[in-house]
Each structure stands twice: as structure tokens, then as C-alpha cells.
Amino acid sequence: MKNIFRTVAEDYSAFNINVSTTEPASFNDGVGYRMVMTDSDSNFFSGLSGTLGVSLVAELQPGRVADNVGFTFCGQLRQVS
């Protein structure tokens, strides 16, 4: 997990995006985004079997009411490698 965190933080540093494991004060649009990394596979999303990650379009559009959350299915990674 620490290695994943370091890699992601480094990738986003060029865009001045703070990657953190600390919960922000707000998840309002443009302020905070939660990325859930789960050991599960994607089967609980209907029709997305084999998917490595998902973020809904509404999560990324300004002015849309959304939870600002995306998912990475680490269990699926074991099946790929």
C-alpha cells in the first residue's frame, strides 16, 4: 500500500494535486475526491466484470451532485498478472 501511495503521489505531483491518506475537510467538487482501493473484483458492478477501475462521469463534471468517489479493484489485478 505504501508503494502504491508513493507512486500515485509522484504521478500527480506535476499537477499540484495533494494525494493523501488523510480525509479532507470536504469532498466538495474541486476540493476532495475519494479513491477506494478494494481487494474485491468488479463483479458487484453489473456488467463490469473484468474492469480494473471505475469512476462515474457525474463524479467529474462541475456542478453535478455526486459523491466524488472512484473504485480500483485490486482483486482483479491478480487475475491480470
Buried (B, 14 or more C-beta within 10 A) or exposed (E): EEEEEEEBBEEEEEEEEEBEEEEEEEBEBEEBBEEEBEEEBBBEEEEBEEBBBBBBEEBEEEEEEBEBBBBBBBEBEEEEE
